[in-house]
Amino acid sequence: MGREAKQVFVSFRFAADGDNAKFDPVIGNFDAHFVPRTNVIHERSAFNATRNGVTGVSRHSYGICMICHRIVSMASLSMI
C-alpha cells in the first residue's frame, strides 16, 4: 500500500473497534471513497433531452441504455 492509500485509510471511520483490520469493512470504505458518484443533474438533463426529442433517442431506448450502463459499472466494480 502506497503513501496516498495509507493517508486515505487513516481517514476512514469504522463502526466497531477492530474493523480496520477486517477485509470487508476496509474494502467497503475504499470503494465508497474511490467509486465515482452519479451526477444526478447530468443524468436528469440527458434524460430530459432525450424525452424532448433533442437526441432522437426514445425514452425506452434511453432507459435500457441506462440499465445496461449500471450493470456494466457494477460488474466492473466486482472484478476489482
C-alpha positions as CSV (number, residue, x, y, z in Angstrom):
1,M,0.0,0.0,0.0
2,G,1.4,3.3,-1.0
3,R,1.6,6.6,1.0
4,E,-1.5,8.0,-0.7
5,A,-3.6,4.9,0.1
6,K,-2.4,4.9,3.7
7,Q,-3.4,8.6,4.1
8,V,-6.9,7.6,2.8
9,F,-7.0,4.6,5.1
10,V,-6.2,6.7,8.1
11,S,-9.2,9.0,7.3
12,F,-11.7,6.1,7.4
13,R,-14.2,5.8,10.2
14,F,-15.2,2.3,11.2
15,A,-18.4,1.2,13.0
16,A,-16.7,-1.1,15.5
17,D,-13.3,-1.4,17.1
18,G,-11.1,-3.8,15.1
19,D,-13.0,-3.3,11.8
20,N,-9.9,-1.6,10.5
21,A,-8.2,-5.0,10.5
22,K,-11.0,-6.8,8.7
23,F,-11.0,-7.1,4.9
24,D,-14.7,-6.4,4.0
25,P,-15.1,-3.1,6.0
26,V,-11.7,-1.8,4.7
27,I,-12.6,-2.6,1.1
28,G,-16.1,-1.1,1.6
29,N,-14.6,2.1,2.7
30,F,-12.1,2.2,-0.2
31,D,-15.0,1.5,-2.6
32,A,-17.0,4.3,-1.1
33,H,-14.1,6.7,-1.3
34,F,-12.9,5.9,-4.9
35,V,-16.0,4.9,-6.8
36,P,-17.4,7.9,-8.7
37,R,-20.8,9.1,-7.7
38,T,-23.6,9.6,-10.2
39,N,-24.0,13.1,-11.3
40,V,-27.8,13.4,-10.9
41,I,-28.1,16.8,-12.6
42,H,-26.3,15.5,-15.7
43,E,-28.4,12.3,-15.8
44,R,-31.7,14.3,-15.5
45,S,-30.5,16.7,-18.2
46,A,-29.6,13.8,-20.5
47,F,-33.0,12.1,-19.8
48,N,-35.0,15.3,-20.4
49,A,-33.1,16.0,-23.6
50,T,-34.0,12.5,-24.9
51,R,-37.5,12.9,-23.7
52,N,-37.9,16.2,-25.6
53,G,-36.5,14.6,-28.7
54,V,-33.3,16.5,-28.8
55,T,-31.1,13.5,-29.4
56,G,-33.6,11.4,-31.4
57,V,-33.5,8.5,-28.8
58,S,-36.7,7.2,-27.4
59,R,-37.3,7.1,-23.6
60,H,-37.5,3.4,-23.8
61,S,-34.1,3.1,-25.5
62,Y,-32.6,5.6,-23.1
63,G,-33.9,3.6,-20.1
64,I,-32.4,0.4,-21.5
65,C,-29.1,2.1,-22.1
66,M,-29.0,3.4,-18.5
67,I,-29.8,0.0,-17.1
68,C,-27.0,-1.6,-19.2
69,H,-24.6,1.2,-18.1
70,R,-25.3,0.5,-14.5
71,I,-24.9,-3.3,-14.9
72,V,-21.6,-2.8,-16.6
73,S,-20.5,-0.4,-13.9
74,M,-21.4,-2.8,-11.2
75,A,-19.8,-5.7,-13.0
76,S,-16.5,-3.8,-13.4
77,L,-16.5,-3.0,-9.7
78,S,-17.0,-6.6,-8.7
79,M,-13.9,-7.5,-10.8
80,I,-11.6,-5.2,-8.7
